[in-house]
Amino acid sequence: MSSDDAVLLEEPAPGVRLITLNRPDVRNAMTAEVTAAWSDALAVVTEDDDVRVLVVTGAGSSFCSGADLSWLDQGSARDNTPDRMRQRMLPFYRTWLAPRELPFPVIAAVNGPVVGAGLCLALACDLRYASTSARFSTPFVYLGTHGGMAATWLLQEAVGVPRARDLLYTGRELRADEAAAWGLVTEVADDALDRSLEVARRIASAAPIATRLTKAGLEQSANGLAASLQWEALAQPVTMATSDIHEGIRAKREHRSPLFMGD
C-alpha cells in the first residue's frame, strides 16, 4: 500500500500483520475515508490464512482521536433524524469493533492520545500496550452526546463498573501509568509499537488452532463456568487431534522451540 493511503497494511514478521491508521493530520480520526480503508484492510487480513496475530497502531503522535462528527453539520434535519442516524451508526460501530470478531488475537499499540470511539477500538483489541505519552479519555457527555461503539460495555469489562462511571461521567484524561494500574492497558513501554510487535511475534509462534480456539473460549467465558466447561470439552479434543500437539510435546522433550504448522 502507498504511504499516502489512509490505512497502511504491512507484514513485519511471519504470521504478523500491522495496520496503521494513517491520517496524522487529523490525529487518525475515523473519517469516512479512514473507515472505508480500515474495512478494506481488515477484509484482506481476514482472507489471509497465514495471519496469526494483528497489531493496530496510529501514525504520528496519536493513536486515534475518535469519530469524525463533522457530517452532523452537513445533512438536512430530515437526514439527521434519530432513526436515520441509527442506521448510519450501527454499521460504523460494527466496522470498527471488528477486532473483537476476528478469529486471531489483535494487539493495540497505543502510541499516543486515544479519545472516545478511538478508545473503544483499542478496547476491542485483545491486548493493549501503551507508550508513556498515551492518554485515554471518553469525553462523550462533554461533546453533548451519549457514548457509542459499546463504550458503556467495553469500559466496564476492562476496568469495572466504578471506574467506567468515573471515565464516562467526568470525561477526564487518564495517563498511561494510571491506565496500566487500572488494567485498561496491559503494559506501558517506551515504544508501544516495538513492544506490541515483540508480543505479536511470540503469539505468532504458538499453535494457531489452539490460539484461535482460546480467543473463542475467552468470549464463551462471559456465559459462566458451565458454558466454559462445555466449550473446553469441545475445543480441547479438537486441538488434541492436530499434528501441532505432537510437535509441541516433541519440542518440550527435546528442549527446543516448537514449529507449529497449524494442522
VMD Tcl script that draws the C-alpha trace (Angstrom):
set ca {
  {0.00 0.00 0.00}
  {1.15 3.57 -0.68}
  {2.32 5.74 2.21}
  {-0.43 8.14 1.11}
  {-3.14 5.58 1.87}
  {-5.50 6.29 4.76}
  {-4.62 2.91 6.27}
  {-1.35 1.02 5.82}
  {-1.13 -2.78 5.89}
  {2.27 -4.40 6.43}
  {3.80 -7.78 7.32}
  {6.53 -7.02 9.88}
  {7.11 -10.71 10.72}
  {5.84 -14.13 9.61}
  {2.26 -14.57 10.76}
  {2.08 -10.95 11.97}
  {0.18 -8.15 10.23}
  {0.34 -4.47 11.13}
  {-2.45 -2.00 10.37}
  {-1.58 1.69 10.78}
  {-4.24 4.39 10.79}
  {-2.51 6.90 8.54}
  {-4.10 10.32 8.84}
  {-1.89 12.01 11.46}
  {-3.03 15.47 10.32}
  {-6.45 14.73 11.87}
  {-4.98 12.56 14.65}
  {-6.21 9.45 12.82}
  {-9.87 10.34 13.29}
  {-12.43 7.85 12.00}
  {-13.37 9.81 8.89}
  {-15.35 8.19 6.08}
  {-12.10 7.76 4.16}
  {-10.29 6.09 7.05}
  {-13.30 3.91 7.87}
  {-13.50 2.60 4.31}
  {-9.75 1.94 4.19}
  {-9.88 0.20 7.58}
  {-12.68 -2.05 6.35}
  {-10.73 -2.91 3.19}
  {-7.57 -3.72 5.17}
  {-9.49 -5.98 7.54}
  {-11.02 -7.82 4.59}
  {-7.52 -8.56 3.26}
  {-6.31 -9.73 6.67}
  {-9.38 -11.89 7.25}
  {-8.90 -13.70 3.94}
  {-5.21 -14.38 4.62}
  {-4.83 -17.86 6.11}
  {-1.25 -17.11 7.17}
  {-2.23 -14.43 9.71}
  {-1.80 -15.47 13.33}
  {-1.91 -12.09 15.05}
  {-2.75 -8.49 14.10}
  {-1.29 -5.27 15.53}
  {-3.13 -1.95 15.20}
  {-1.50 1.47 15.72}
  {-1.71 5.09 14.61}
  {0.66 7.20 12.52}
  {2.23 10.27 14.06}
  {1.76 11.20 17.70}
  {-1.81 9.92 18.23}
  {-3.47 6.51 18.17}
  {-6.96 7.71 17.25}
  {-8.94 10.83 18.12}
  {-12.28 9.05 17.68}
  {-15.22 9.53 15.38}
  {-15.41 12.40 12.90}
  {-18.72 14.16 13.64}
  {-18.40 16.90 11.04}
  {-21.10 15.19 8.96}
  {-23.68 16.27 11.55}
  {-23.48 19.81 10.16}
  {-23.66 18.73 6.53}
  {-27.00 16.95 6.26}
  {-30.52 18.31 6.49}
  {-32.71 17.93 9.55}
  {-34.59 15.24 7.64}
  {-31.33 13.29 7.09}
  {-30.29 13.57 10.72}
  {-33.31 12.08 12.44}
  {-32.53 9.62 15.26}
  {-33.74 6.68 13.18}
  {-31.62 7.57 10.15}
  {-28.57 8.25 12.29}
  {-29.05 4.88 13.99}
  {-28.98 3.22 10.57}
  {-25.69 5.00 9.94}
  {-24.08 4.41 13.34}
  {-24.65 0.67 13.73}
  {-22.56 -0.28 10.64}
  {-19.90 2.23 11.77}
  {-19.74 0.61 15.22}
  {-19.52 -2.90 13.81}
  {-16.81 -1.95 11.33}
  {-14.52 -0.50 13.98}
  {-15.26 -3.19 16.59}
  {-14.33 -5.93 14.11}
  {-11.15 -6.88 16.07}
  {-13.48 -8.46 18.59}
  {-14.82 -10.79 15.89}
  {-11.52 -11.71 14.24}
  {-10.52 -15.31 14.96}
  {-6.93 -14.46 15.95}
  {-5.57 -12.15 18.68}
  {-5.39 -8.42 17.99}
  {-2.99 -6.06 19.80}
  {-3.43 -2.29 20.08}
  {-0.14 -0.37 20.11}
  {-1.39 2.85 21.69}
  {1.33 5.26 20.62}
  {-0.32 8.46 21.88}
  {-3.64 10.01 22.90}
  {-6.76 7.96 22.25}
  {-10.19 9.53 22.60}
  {-13.82 8.37 22.61}
  {-14.54 5.86 19.86}
  {-10.78 5.52 19.38}
  {-10.55 4.13 22.90}
  {-13.36 1.71 22.05}
  {-11.27 0.48 19.13}
  {-8.37 -0.16 21.50}
  {-10.71 -1.90 23.94}
  {-11.98 -4.16 21.13}
  {-8.44 -5.49 20.81}
  {-7.31 -8.44 22.92}
  {-4.20 -6.75 24.34}
  {-3.13 -3.12 24.68}
  {0.39 -1.74 25.06}
  {0.76 1.99 25.65}
  {3.58 4.45 25.19}
  {4.42 6.79 28.05}
  {2.81 9.62 26.06}
  {-0.52 7.80 25.69}
  {-3.59 9.43 27.19}
  {-7.06 7.90 27.49}
  {-10.40 9.70 27.66}
  {-14.09 9.29 26.88}
  {-15.44 12.86 26.86}
  {-18.73 11.97 25.16}
  {-21.04 13.87 27.50}
  {-18.82 16.97 27.24}
  {-19.43 16.93 23.49}
  {-23.15 16.75 24.15}
  {-23.55 13.13 23.11}
  {-24.01 9.67 24.57}
  {-21.11 7.25 24.24}
  {-21.09 4.94 21.23}
  {-19.30 1.86 19.95}
  {-20.16 -0.12 23.09}
  {-18.26 2.29 25.35}
  {-20.59 1.59 28.27}
  {-19.89 -2.15 28.00}
  {-16.24 -2.26 26.93}
  {-15.08 0.09 29.69}
  {-16.86 -1.94 32.34}
  {-15.30 -5.14 31.01}
  {-11.82 -3.59 31.12}
  {-11.82 -1.63 34.39}
  {-15.03 -2.46 36.25}
  {-18.22 -0.51 36.85}
  {-16.98 2.20 39.29}
  {-14.03 3.21 37.12}
  {-16.11 3.08 33.95}
  {-18.53 5.50 35.60}
  {-15.63 7.76 36.56}
  {-14.33 7.95 32.98}
  {-17.74 8.36 31.34}
  {-19.15 10.89 33.81}
  {-16.06 13.08 34.23}
  {-14.53 12.71 30.75}
  {-11.16 13.13 32.42}
  {-7.88 12.15 30.83}
  {-6.07 9.10 32.17}
  {-2.27 8.94 31.97}
  {-0.58 5.78 30.71}
  {0.63 4.74 34.17}
  {-2.88 5.20 35.59}
  {-4.32 3.21 32.69}
  {-1.93 0.36 33.49}
  {-2.79 0.45 37.19}
  {-6.48 0.26 36.30}
  {-5.99 -2.62 33.88}
  {-7.02 -0.53 30.88}
  {-3.71 -1.44 29.21}
  {-1.51 -4.48 29.62}
  {1.76 -2.60 29.94}
  {3.45 0.76 29.39}
  {6.56 0.81 27.20}
  {8.89 3.47 25.83}
  {7.92 2.32 22.33}
  {4.45 0.80 22.29}
  {4.75 -0.46 18.73}
  {8.07 -2.23 19.29}
  {6.70 -3.90 22.41}
  {3.47 -4.87 20.64}
  {5.37 -6.41 17.73}
  {7.59 -8.31 20.17}
  {4.50 -9.81 21.82}
  {2.92 -10.42 18.41}
  {5.91 -12.43 17.27}
  {5.67 -14.56 20.40}
  {1.94 -15.18 19.86}
  {2.58 -15.97 16.19}
  {4.96 -18.74 17.28}
  {2.22 -20.51 19.27}
  {-0.05 -23.22 17.89}
  {-2.51 -21.25 15.71}
  {-5.51 -23.56 16.05}
  {-5.15 -23.61 19.82}
  {-4.71 -19.83 19.92}
  {-7.82 -19.18 17.84}
  {-9.90 -21.54 19.96}
  {-8.56 -19.86 23.10}
  {-9.82 -16.49 21.84}
  {-13.23 -18.02 21.18}
  {-13.15 -19.65 24.62}
  {-12.49 -16.35 26.33}
  {-15.62 -14.97 24.69}
  {-17.56 -18.01 25.90}
  {-16.40 -17.41 29.47}
  {-18.80 -14.45 29.74}
  {-21.59 -17.05 29.86}
  {-20.27 -18.59 33.07}
  {-18.47 -21.68 34.34}
  {-20.82 -24.26 32.82}
  {-20.57 -22.69 29.36}
  {-16.77 -22.58 29.62}
  {-16.60 -26.25 30.56}
  {-18.85 -27.20 27.67}
  {-16.72 -25.16 25.27}
  {-13.43 -26.58 26.54}
  {-14.79 -30.13 26.34}
  {-15.22 -29.47 22.62}
  {-12.19 -27.27 21.91}
  {-9.51 -29.22 23.73}
  {-10.25 -32.50 21.89}
  {-10.05 -30.59 18.61}
  {-6.50 -29.48 19.44}
  {-5.61 -32.98 20.63}
  {-6.42 -34.27 17.15}
  {-3.93 -31.92 15.45}
  {-0.34 -32.52 14.42}
  {0.63 -29.45 16.41}
  {0.12 -31.14 19.78}
  {2.63 -33.86 18.82}
  {5.10 -31.19 17.70}
  {4.60 -29.34 20.99}
  {5.26 -32.48 23.05}
  {8.33 -33.42 21.00}
  {9.75 -29.90 21.26}
  {9.33 -29.93 25.03}
  {11.08 -33.29 25.33}
  {13.88 -32.15 23.03}
  {14.27 -28.78 24.82}
  {13.73 -26.73 21.65}
  {11.23 -24.24 20.32}
  {8.26 -25.86 18.58}
  {7.46 -25.21 14.94}
  {3.69 -25.22 14.65}
  {2.18 -25.63 11.19}
  {-1.48 -25.16 12.10}
  {-2.62 -28.65 11.19}
}
mol new
graphics top color blue
foreach p $ca { graphics top sphere $p radius 0.5 }
foreach p [lrange $ca 0 end-1] q [lrange $ca 1 end] { graphics top cylinder $p $q radius 0.2 }
display resetview
